[in-house]
């Protein structure tokens, strides 16, 4: 077996917030991870759809970003966006 070449291998303490809420038509189960990486953006995991995105304020303002990242309808994207504006 060849020797593994790591680009980086680091550990850090993070803060994770687990949130579950009901929208008009769907339930959302999210984990929001705060880390010193990614230029202040947060890792947002949709645990039901098994999807992940690195999200900052600028991404929330990008039309269609959440809908694409989490495979959401426009209505679902608006509900998640409204929530994430409060925590990001």
C-alpha positions as CSV (number, residue, x, y, z in Angstrom):
1,X,0.0,0.0,0.0
2,X,1.3,3.5,-0.9
3,X,1.9,6.0,1.9
4,X,-1.1,8.3,2.3
5,X,-0.4,12.0,1.5
6,X,-2.4,14.3,3.7
7,X,-3.2,17.9,2.6
8,X,-4.0,18.6,6.3
9,X,-5.1,16.6,9.3
10,X,-6.1,18.9,12.2
11,X,-8.6,18.8,15.0
12,X,-10.5,21.7,16.6
13,X,-13.2,22.2,19.0
14,X,-16.5,23.3,17.4
15,X,-19.9,24.4,18.5
16,X,-22.8,22.5,17.0
17,X,-26.5,23.6,17.2
18,X,-29.1,21.0,16.4
19,X,-32.4,22.5,15.3
20,X,-35.7,20.8,14.2
21,X,-38.6,23.0,13.0
22,X,-41.8,22.7,11.0
23,X,-42.3,24.7,7.9
24,X,-45.7,25.1,6.1
25,X,-45.3,21.7,4.4
26,X,-42.2,20.0,5.6
27,X,-40.0,19.3,8.7
28,X,-36.4,20.4,8.8
29,X,-33.7,18.8,10.9
30,X,-30.5,20.8,10.7
31,X,-27.1,20.8,12.4
32,X,-25.2,24.1,12.3
33,X,-21.5,23.8,13.0
34,X,-19.5,26.9,13.9
35,X,-15.8,26.5,13.2
36,X,-12.8,28.8,12.7
37,X,-12.5,27.5,9.2
38,X,-14.3,28.7,6.1
39,X,-13.9,32.4,6.7
40,X,-16.6,32.6,9.3
41,X,-19.1,30.7,7.3
42,X,-21.0,27.8,9.0
43,X,-21.4,24.2,8.0
44,X,-25.1,23.5,7.6
45,X,-26.2,19.9,7.5
46,X,-29.7,18.8,6.5
47,X,-29.9,15.5,8.3
48,X,-33.0,14.3,6.6
49,X,-31.8,14.8,3.1
50,X,-28.1,14.0,3.9
51,X,-26.9,17.2,2.3
52,X,-24.3,19.7,3.5
53,X,-23.3,23.3,2.5
54,X,-20.9,25.9,3.8
55,X,-23.1,29.0,4.2
56,X,-22.4,32.6,5.0
57,X,-24.5,35.7,4.8
58,X,-23.5,36.2,1.2
59,X,-24.8,32.8,0.3
60,X,-28.2,33.5,1.8
61,X,-28.5,36.5,-0.5
62,X,-27.6,34.4,-3.6
63,X,-30.8,33.6,-5.5
64,X,-31.4,29.8,-5.7
65,X,-28.3,28.9,-3.6
66,X,-30.1,27.1,-0.8
67,X,-32.6,25.5,-3.1
68,X,-29.7,24.0,-5.1
69,X,-27.5,23.1,-2.2
70,X,-30.3,21.3,-0.3
71,X,-32.6,20.3,-3.2
72,X,-35.5,22.4,-1.9
73,X,-38.5,23.9,-3.6
74,X,-38.6,27.7,-3.7
75,X,-41.1,27.7,-0.8
76,X,-38.9,25.4,1.3
77,X,-35.8,27.4,0.5
78,X,-37.6,30.6,1.7
79,X,-38.4,28.9,5.0
80,X,-34.9,27.7,5.6
81,X,-33.4,31.0,4.5
82,X,-35.6,32.9,6.9
83,X,-34.4,30.7,9.8
84,X,-30.7,30.8,8.7
85,X,-30.8,34.6,8.6
86,X,-31.4,34.5,12.4
87,X,-28.4,32.3,13.1
88,X,-25.8,33.1,10.5
